Amino acid sequence: MAKNADTVPIEVFILTKDHDIKGTVHVSKYTNTNRELTDLLNDKDKRFIAVTNAEIMSKNSSAAPRKYDFLEVHVDAILLVHPSNQVIFKETSKAQEDIQRFRELRNRLSQTKPF
């Protein structure tokens, strides 16, 4: 999607089978905030996603990332698109303890009777 007044940039991580791609995609500013990437990927008229300021890292090599001002990624190659402003979750033992405490709290709350 070309940059214009009707779009907003979103920094994303795009995962494919062989590469991790970091860059910016431009989505419609008229789309619901929770659906902007989904709508971009599900647009039947577009088979490629335009990525600006792209950095490609190979999963099978320790070579330095390649950088491109503009890149198009075929939607069929995409396994996952993740906004880069969201925290990437790392599963540590502390995180597992927090998850367990959250599940226990959620279970207790679901057993309480409504007012």
Sequence and secondary structure as in RCSB ss.txt:
>XXXX:A:sequence
MAKNADTVPIEVFILTKDHDIKGTVHVSKYTNTNRELTDLLNDKDKRFIAVTNAEIMSKNSSAAPRKYDFLEVHV
DAILLVHPSNQVIFKETSKAQEDIQRFRELRNRLSQTKPF
>XXXX:A:secstr
   STTEEEEEEEEEESSEEEEEEEEEETTS TTTHHHHHHT TT SEEEEEEEEEEETT     EEEEEEEEEG
GGEEEEEETTS      HHHHHHHHHHHHHHHHHHHS   
